[in-house]
Amino acid sequence: MSTARYSPFAVIIILTSIIIHRFTSASFAGNTFCARASSHSQIGRPATCATAWRLLSSATGDISTGGGASNNSNTPDNDETDADLDEQSSGEVKSKSRRGGRNKNKNRFRQHVNPLARKFQAPALLSETNFLPDAFQDPTKDLHLDVGCGKGGFILKVAEADESYEKNYLGLEIRPSVVDFARDRAKRHEMDGIVHYVSCNANVDLERILGQYTGKIKRENGDHPTIASVGGKISLVSIQFPDPHFKKSHEKRRVVNPLFVDTLAKHMETGSQIFLQSDVKPVLDYMRETFRASPYYKDDLESVEEYLCENPLGFPTEREISVQNRNLSVW
């Protein structure tokens, strides 16, 4: 397997159907996990991802119903980085600096935050009513969930390409100011009710988000009645370019962890998909191995050196565009 520096790489995941004995009628995912290989690789053509992950056996251990961060401790950790967002925002408003006349992107945000900080441990507001299905015109449709959506350009492009609006689209992003930007973007594109963004810590709120959308978590008494009598399905989850948290002591901050993987499996159905990619190969490998280690998934690609040749979703993220414009690898 070639590891040429300038060749794109990525990974997709497919799950299967799972039943957890501890939960009555709890359906667990049959989703897909595939890999994307370089055009310079020895694989030649992309590997199929139609049956990439399959259930090995029903779960016998306990899985927490909490939305917390698996091996992540919720102990407040206030070591944060102040780097600016290194994403390309194609077509967004830019202004000239008074000094030197250089173009500067007005929409720059802090790139890294610490998800274990105390302020990110509180449950998020999922919609104006705090009941996620209310954010969508038809909450019974299949959902594409984009975890770590950044400024939301990717999920917006995917939604606009869905001309018949067969799905709903939800982006999760931990930085509130970035979510405000993404929501304004969706309004300008008149995609309200189809595309929605939530400012949250995925390791805190994932259980509640998936449970509400799939109908496993009902609206509390006294609130307005929901439009949906039955929940929708989570058909696709994309996790692209998550914060790498390079230091060994910071690995507990990573969004993909065993509980995160199990929570997805609990709420996703047979044939649903998960797509992974990163510009940091060790991070991609870490995410992939975490899914491979789960008893609910089986990688159809026997070798971890196999990848798909290109992004199967057809739309690059802003980060992906930025990385490739600098002739760097996407894994």
C-alpha positions as CSV (number, residue, x, y, z in Angstrom):
1,M,0.0,0.0,0.0
2,S,1.5,3.3,-1.1
3,T,1.6,6.1,1.5
4,A,2.5,8.8,-1.0
5,R,2.5,12.2,0.7
6,Y,0.3,13.9,-1.9
7,S,-2.4,11.3,-2.4
8,P,-5.9,11.5,-0.9
9,F,-7.0,8.9,1.6
10,A,-10.1,8.3,3.8
11,V,-12.2,5.7,5.4
12,I,-16.0,4.8,5.5
13,I,-17.8,2.5,7.9
14,I,-20.9,0.4,7.5
15,L,-22.7,-1.1,10.5
16,T,-25.3,-3.9,10.8
17,S,-28.3,-4.7,12.9
18,I,-27.8,-5.2,16.6
19,I,-30.1,-6.1,19.5
20,I,-29.0,-5.2,23.0
21,H,-30.6,-7.5,25.5
22,R,-30.6,-4.9,28.2
23,F,-32.9,-2.7,26.2
24,T,-36.4,-3.8,25.2
25,S,-36.7,-3.7,21.4
26,A,-33.5,-1.7,21.2
27,S,-32.4,-1.8,17.6
28,F,-28.6,-1.5,16.9
29,A,-27.0,-0.4,13.7
30,G,-26.2,-2.2,10.5
31,N,-23.9,0.4,9.2
32,T,-21.0,0.7,6.7
33,F,-17.3,1.4,7.1
34,C,-15.2,1.7,4.0
35,A,-11.7,3.1,3.2
36,R,-10.5,5.5,0.6
37,A,-7.2,4.8,-1.2
38,S,-4.7,6.9,-3.1
39,S,-4.7,7.0,-6.9
40,H,-1.1,6.0,-6.4
41,S,-2.0,2.9,-4.3
42,Q,-1.8,-0.7,-5.4
43,I,-5.5,-1.2,-4.9
44,G,-6.5,0.3,-8.2
45,R,-10.2,0.7,-7.7
46,P,-12.2,1.7,-4.7
47,A,-13.2,-1.2,-2.4
48,T,-16.9,-1.7,-2.1
49,C,-18.4,-0.6,1.1
50,A,-21.8,-2.3,0.8
51,T,-21.1,-4.9,3.4
52,A,-18.1,-3.4,5.1
53,W,-19.2,-3.8,8.7
54,R,-21.4,-6.6,10.0
55,L,-22.6,-7.7,13.4
56,L,-20.6,-10.5,14.9
57,S,-22.9,-11.2,17.9
58,S,-25.5,-9.6,20.1
59,A,-24.2,-7.5,22.9
60,T,-24.0,-9.2,26.2
61,G,-22.4,-6.4,28.3
62,D,-24.0,-3.3,29.7
63,I,-24.0,-0.1,27.6
64,S,-24.6,3.1,29.4
65,T,-27.6,5.1,28.2
66,G,-25.9,8.3,29.2
67,G,-24.5,10.5,26.5
68,G,-21.2,11.0,28.3
69,A,-17.7,10.5,26.9
70,S,-16.9,6.9,27.4
71,N,-13.3,6.8,28.7
72,N,-13.4,10.6,28.7
73,S,-13.5,11.9,32.2
74,N,-16.0,14.8,32.8
75,T,-13.5,16.4,35.1
76,P,-13.1,20.0,34.0
77,D,-9.9,20.5,32.0
78,N,-9.2,24.1,31.2
79,D,-6.1,23.7,28.9
80,E,-7.4,25.3,25.7
81,T,-5.6,26.4,22.5
82,D,-6.1,29.8,20.9
83,A,-5.3,28.9,17.3
84,D,-7.5,30.4,14.6
85,L,-9.7,28.3,12.4
86,D,-7.6,26.9,9.5
87,E,-10.5,26.2,7.2
88,Q,-11.0,27.7,3.7
89,S,-14.3,29.5,3.5
90,S,-14.9,29.7,-0.3
91,G,-17.3,32.4,-1.3
92,E,-17.7,33.9,2.2
93,V,-17.4,37.6,3.0
94,K,-13.8,39.0,3.2
95,S,-12.5,42.4,4.0
96,K,-9.3,44.4,3.4
97,S,-7.0,45.2,6.2
98,R,-6.2,48.9,6.5
99,R,-2.6,48.0,7.0
100,G,-1.1,46.6,3.8
101,G,-4.4,46.1,2.0
102,R,-4.3,42.3,2.6
103,N,-7.5,40.3,2.3
104,K,-8.6,38.9,5.6
105,N,-11.3,36.4,6.3
106,K,-13.8,38.1,8.6
107,N,-15.2,34.7,9.6
108,R,-12.3,33.4,11.6
109,F,-13.0,31.4,14.7
110,R,-11.0,29.6,17.4
111,Q,-9.9,26.3,15.9
112,H,-9.4,24.2,19.1
113,V,-11.5,24.0,22.2
114,N,-11.3,21.6,25.1
115,P,-14.4,19.4,25.2
116,L,-13.7,18.4,28.8
117,A,-14.0,22.0,29.9
118,R,-16.8,22.6,32.4
119,K,-18.8,24.8,30.1
120,F,-19.1,22.0,27.5
121,Q,-20.5,19.5,29.9
122,A,-24.0,21.0,30.1
123,P,-26.7,19.5,27.9
124,A,-27.2,21.5,24.7
125,L,-30.4,23.2,23.5
126,L,-31.3,21.0,20.5
127,S,-33.9,23.3,18.9
128,E,-36.1,26.3,19.9
129,T,-38.3,23.9,21.8
130,N,-35.3,21.7,22.9
131,F,-36.9,18.8,21.1
132,L,-34.8,18.0,18.0
133,P,-37.6,16.8,15.6
134,D,-39.2,20.2,15.9
135,A,-36.3,21.6,13.9
136,F,-37.4,19.8,10.7
137,Q,-40.4,20.1,8.4
138,D,-40.7,16.3,8.3
139,P,-38.9,14.6,11.2
140,T,-39.8,11.1,9.9
141,K,-37.3,11.4,7.0
142,D,-33.9,9.6,7.2
143,L,-31.2,11.8,8.8
144,H,-27.6,12.5,7.7
145,L,-25.7,13.4,10.8
146,D,-22.4,15.3,10.4
147,V,-20.3,15.3,13.6
148,G,-17.9,18.2,13.8
149,C,-19.5,20.1,10.9
150,G,-17.5,23.3,11.3
151,K,-19.0,26.1,9.4
152,G,-21.6,23.8,7.9
153,G,-20.7,24.1,4.2
154,F,-20.3,20.4,3.5
155,I,-23.7,19.3,4.9
156,L,-25.3,22.3,3.2
157,K,-23.9,21.3,-0.2
158,V,-25.1,17.7,0.3
159,A,-28.6,18.9,1.2
160,E,-28.8,21.2,-1.8
161,A,-27.8,18.3,-4.1
162,D,-30.7,16.3,-2.7
163,E,-33.2,18.0,-5.0
164,S,-36.2,16.0,-3.7
165,Y,-35.2,16.5,-0.1
166,E,-35.4,12.9,0.7
167,K,-33.4,13.3,3.9
168,N,-32.9,15.8,6.8
169,Y,-29.4,17.1,7.6
170,L,-28.0,17.8,11.0
171,G,-24.6,19.2,11.8
172,L,-23.1,19.1,15.3
173,E,-20.3,21.6,16.2
174,I,-18.9,22.3,19.7
175,R,-18.1,26.0,19.1
176,P,-21.3,28.2,19.5
177,S,-20.0,31.1,17.3
178,V,-19.3,28.7,14.4
179,V,-22.8,27.3,14.7
180,D,-24.3,30.8,14.6
181,F,-22.4,31.3,11.4
182,A,-23.7,28.0,10.0
183,R,-27.3,28.7,10.9
184,D,-27.1,32.1,9.1
185,R,-25.7,30.3,6.1
186,A,-28.6,27.9,6.0
187,K,-31.1,30.7,6.3
188,R,-29.5,32.6,3.4
189,H,-29.8,29.4,1.3
190,E,-33.4,29.0,2.4
191,M,-32.7,25.5,3.9
192,D,-34.4,25.9,7.2
193,G,-36.5,22.8,8.1
194,I,-34.1,20.7,6.0
195,V,-30.7,21.6,7.4
196,H,-30.2,22.2,11.1
197,Y,-27.1,22.9,13.3
198,V,-26.7,22.3,17.0
199,S,-24.0,23.7,19.2
200,C,-23.1,20.8,21.5
201,N,-20.5,18.4,22.8
202,A,-21.2,15.2,20.9
203,N,-19.9,13.1,23.7
204,V,-22.4,14.7,26.1
205,D,-25.5,15.0,23.8
206,L,-25.3,12.1,21.3
207,E,-27.6,9.8,23.1
208,R,-30.3,12.5,23.5
209,I,-29.9,13.6,19.9
210,L,-30.2,10.2,18.4
211,G,-32.9,9.1,20.9
212,Q,-35.1,12.0,20.1
213,Y,-34.8,11.8,16.4
214,T,-35.5,8.0,16.3
215,G,-38.4,8.3,18.6
216,K,-36.9,6.3,21.5
217,I,-36.9,9.4,23.7
218,K,-40.4,11.1,23.7
219,R,-41.2,14.7,24.5
220,E,-41.7,15.4,28.1
221,N,-45.3,15.9,29.4
222,G,-46.5,19.5,29.3
223,D,-44.6,20.5,26.1
224,H,-46.1,21.0,22.7
225,P,-47.1,17.8,20.8
226,T,-44.6,16.7,18.2
227,I,-45.4,16.4,14.5
228,A,-43.9,13.0,14.2
229,S,-45.8,9.9,15.5
230,V,-42.8,7.8,14.7
231,G,-39.2,8.7,14.6
232,G,-36.9,8.9,11.7
233,K,-33.8,6.8,10.9
234,I,-30.2,7.7,11.1
235,S,-29.0,6.6,7.7
236,L,-25.6,8.2,7.4
237,V,-23.1,9.6,9.9
238,S,-20.0,11.5,8.7
239,I,-17.0,12.3,11.0
240,Q,-14.5,14.3,9.1
241,F,-11.3,16.0,10.2
242,P,-12.0,15.8,14.0
243,D,-9.7,17.7,16.3
244,P,-6.6,15.4,16.5
245,H,-5.6,16.1,20.1
246,F,-2.1,14.9,19.4
247,K,-0.8,14.6,23.0
248,K,-1.2,11.2,24.7
249,S,-2.7,12.9,27.7
250,H,-5.3,14.6,25.4
251,E,-6.5,11.4,23.7
252,K,-9.5,11.3,26.1
253,R,-10.7,14.5,24.4
254,R,-11.2,12.8,21.0
255,V,-14.8,12.5,19.8
256,V,-14.6,8.9,18.7
257,N,-14.4,6.5,21.6
258,P,-16.0,3.2,22.6
259,L,-19.1,4.6,24.1
260,F,-19.6,6.9,21.1
261,V,-19.3,3.9,18.8
262,D,-21.8,1.9,20.9
263,T,-24.3,4.8,21.0
264,L,-24.3,5.0,17.2
265,A,-24.8,1.3,17.0
266,K,-27.8,1.5,19.4
267,H,-29.7,4.0,17.3
268,M,-28.7,3.1,13.7
269,E,-30.3,0.4,11.6
270,T,-29.1,-2.2,9.1
271,G,-27.6,-0.7,6.0
272,S,-26.8,2.7,7.5
273,Q,-23.4,4.1,7.0
274,I,-20.6,5.9,8.8
275,F,-17.9,7.9,6.9
276,L,-14.5,8.8,8.4
277,Q,-11.7,10.9,7.1
278,S,-8.8,13.0,8.5
279,D,-5.7,14.8,7.3
280,V,-3.8,13.1,10.2
281,K,-3.3,9.5,9.4
282,P,-2.8,8.4,13.1
283,V,-6.2,10.0,13.9
284,L,-7.9,8.2,11.0
285,D,-6.3,4.9,12.1
286,Y,-7.3,5.5,15.7
287,M,-11.0,6.1,14.7
288,R,-11.0,3.0,12.4
289,E,-9.5,0.8,15.0
290,T,-12.0,1.9,17.6
291,F,-14.8,0.8,15.3
292,R,-13.0,-2.5,14.5
293,A,-12.6,-3.2,18.2
294,S,-16.3,-3.0,18.8
295,P,-18.2,-6.3,18.9
296,Y,-21.0,-4.7,16.8
297,Y,-18.9,-4.2,13.7
298,K,-16.8,-6.2,11.3
299,D,-14.6,-4.5,8.7
300,D,-15.2,-6.0,5.3
301,L,-11.7,-4.9,4.3
302,E,-9.4,-7.4,5.9
303,S,-6.3,-5.2,5.7
304,V,-6.2,-1.8,7.6
305,E,-3.9,-0.7,4.7
306,E,-6.8,-0.7,2.3
307,Y,-8.7,2.6,1.5
308,L,-11.1,3.9,-1.0
309,C,-9.6,5.9,-3.8
310,E,-11.8,9.0,-3.4
311,N,-14.4,10.6,-1.1
312,P,-17.6,8.6,-1.9
313,L,-19.9,11.4,-0.7
314,G,-18.9,13.6,-3.6
315,F,-18.6,16.9,-1.7
316,P,-15.4,18.0,0.1
317,T,-15.5,19.8,3.4
318,E,-13.9,23.3,3.7
319,R,-11.0,21.6,5.6
320,E,-10.6,19.0,2.9
321,I,-10.4,21.8,0.2
322,S,-7.8,23.7,2.3
323,V,-5.7,20.6,2.8
324,Q,-5.7,19.5,-0.8
325,N,-4.9,23.1,-2.0
326,R,-1.7,22.8,0.0
327,N,-0.9,19.4,-1.7
328,L,-1.3,17.6,1.6
329,S,-2.8,14.2,2.2
330,V,-6.3,13.4,3.2
331,W,-6.6,10.0,4.9
